[in-house]
Each structure stands twice: as C-alpha cells, then as structure tokens.
Amino acid sequence: MAFKDSYIPYGGYWSTPFCRWQGSFQNLHAIGFAADVTSRALNERGIGPERFDGFVLGITIPQPNLFYGGPWLAGLIGAEHLTAAMVGQACATGAKTLALGAQGIETGTNTNVLVITTDRCSNGPLLAYPNPMAPGATQDTESWVWDNFGFDPFAKNAMLETGENVAKEAGITKEEQDAVTLMRYGQYQDALKDEKAFQRRYMTLPVEVKDARGKKVLATVEGDEGIHPTTPDGLEKLKPVLPDGTISYGSQTHPADGNCGIIVSSREKARELSRDDNIEVKVHSYGEAKTKTGYMAMAVVPAAKKALEDAGVSISDMAAIKTHNPFAVNDIYLSREMDVDLKEMNNYGCSLIYGHPQGPTGTRLIIELIEELAIKGGGRGLFAGCAAGDSAAAVVLEVTVE
C-alpha cells in the first residue's frame, strides 16, 4: 500500500515510558491513562483537540467499559466530535493504525488524524464464556494475556515455540542470540546518555502515577522500568526455556504497559503542526504478510519486502531500520534473508530490551525511527515487526531536513 500525501508533523508524536508488567503502570486503566497522556502531549505542543477530524484507536487487551473505547477516549481529551475505529492486531497494531490514519488522508476523508495506541498487559482480564454443553453448564475461561501468549488456536503452539521453530530451521544458535541481545542492550544505553537526551526528544517525562481518585501521587516514573542489566556472563548462564531449545529469558522480550500517540496529516497540515518547519516526515508505504504456520519471525521479511516494493525503494536505500523483535531470532533471520548488517539495526533501542505492551510497541519504534533519521540529517527508514498469527507489518517513511 503506497501513500502519496500522508505526513507526520515533526514532533507530532509521543510515548510514555514502557513499564514491565506488574510495575508502576499495572493498575492504570489503559483508556484513562492514554487520555491523560494525550491531553498533556497536545497541550505541550499547543494543539487543540478540535484540530482533528479523524481518530484511530489501537488496543489489544480488554479493559472495563472498552465497549465505548473510541468515543470515550475522544471525549476524555476534549474531542467529543470524534469517534474512532478500534484496531486490535496484536503487535502489528502500531503499524496498522498508522496505515489507517494515512488512508483517511489519502482518500480526502480527513486532514488531521489522531492515532492512539494503548495497552496494559498487567492484570489482564479473566474472561468467562457460557458453555451450556459443559458438565453442569460450567463456563469456559480464558486468561486473555497469558493463555494467548501460550497457545495459538490455529498453529497449536506457543509464541516461544514459533521462535524456536525459526531458530531450528535457520540454524540460529543460542550463542548468536546472546550476542545480538547484548548488542541491542548496548544500543539502548545510547538512548540513556546525557540524561536520556534521545528519549526526551519524544517521551512524555516524568509520568506521575496517581491513585484511583486522581489525587495522591503513588509513584513518579522517570523512564522505562523493569529492564535488567545485561552482561555476556549473565546471558551465558541462562538456560533455554524449552528443553533442547535455544531461546532463554534473556534473548526474548517481556510484556509491558504504556501508550503512544502519533498525528497523521496532509503535507500542508503537517507543516502547520510541526515543531520544526525545516523537518518533514513523509509516510511512503505499509506492507503486511503472513508466513507458514508456526514460524512467526519469518513473516517480517515478506512484510518488509512488500512495504519496500510499494515505496519503490530497496533495503539498501534505508538509512535506519527498527524492528519489533520479541526474540533475538527475529533480527538474525531478517539480517540473513535481507543482507542487513545487524549493527545497522535498532540504534537507540528496541522492544527486545524495553518490552512490548503490544498495541503501542510498533508506534514507539516508528517514533524512534523518525528521530534517528532526524539526527542523521534525513533519509529513508523501515520499521518491521512480527505479530500473533504468524503475521507481520512494515512501514517505510522518509525524513527530510532542510
């Protein structure tokens, strides 16, 4: 899917820190938390909610009263004139919601679209489903987060097993995965230098966590929370999670909580909302793909190729690449299949290190891609990431610095 007139105002995006599940954000309602952060972000940028004529909400984990999701969140931020499409496409949600926003611009339906992605993996719901045929008409239950991590109803395997399937077929060793994990941890440290100078380009900081009444401050979050120090010895000592496997807890990501926002506009409107008139951000394309059953990490490659093809460019044209990498296996496979240097991917961090709250994961990575390209003086960039159901999504964008 190619786009001709879809732009992101420079600085027209934001993200909370990501907190490991059962951390500081564990009790915050995903919709209410996103509304608070969005209102603050728009106010800091001098953008009134009345400027938007389109809204897309990405959320994958049910919350109380989510039935009213889009209109409810819109009302909370003072945009009562808006409704929203509500998208839940696992970790492809960030890329998909951006694409839907761009479609609104391309068709002339909208001029300024607000895209919000939010999720809370912590305290996920335990759902009960009627089953009149069960003994005593007892109910079937599902732990939304945990059970779905552990079982794909079509592939009949767990998320972790998809990573191991790819590692086995591609001959990817634990040692290779540990080396990539250590590299990614080092890249993330670059984002923390000079008092988090890179992250402060886009991240809403600090975040005060308040009680249910919104009065007492329970915690103040100054950055990503729950990231474990990573060392060669520490990774070497970790055993694979599965017998005869290769993936340890060190070389896979962790569930998290957080939210992000991004504005999609026409070129003219993006200039009006930009924090810097000399920087332009164009969305070129979106691609998605599904790979063979039980091999989720492989889907990133055809999704990336589709986005690149629709944008009329090649992987060698990319000045920066960001990936959603729930397993280090993902990056190794992509590197081999598309002839990309592992060192050239995921500067300043990635979800392997700072976690994945599902819906917002891709959005933050896209935001970081924009800022990396701006630092480099412009260029084209690729985001690509896998998602549940052996699928993946990718976006190509371009930053121009005058």
Secondary structure, DSSP 8 states (H G I E B T S, - for coil): -B-SS-EE-TT-EEE---EETTSTTTTS-HHHHHHHHHHHHHHHHT--GGG-SEEEEE--S--TTGGGHHHHHHHHTT-TT---EEE--GGGHHHHHHHHHHHHHHTTS-SEEEEEEEEE-TT--EEEE--TTSGGG--EEEEHHHHHHH--TTT-S-HHHHHHHHHHHHT--HHHHHHHHHHHHHHHHHHHHHHHTTGGGTB---EEEE-TTS-SEEEEE-S-B------HHHHHH---SSTT----GGGB--BEEEEEEEEEE-HHHHHHH-S-TTEEEEEEEEEEEE-STT-GGGGHHHHHHHHHHHHT--GGGEEEEEEE-SBHHHHHHHHHHHT--GGGB-TT--HHHH-B-STTHHHHHHHHHHHHHHHTTEEEEEEEEEETTTEEEEEEEEEEE-
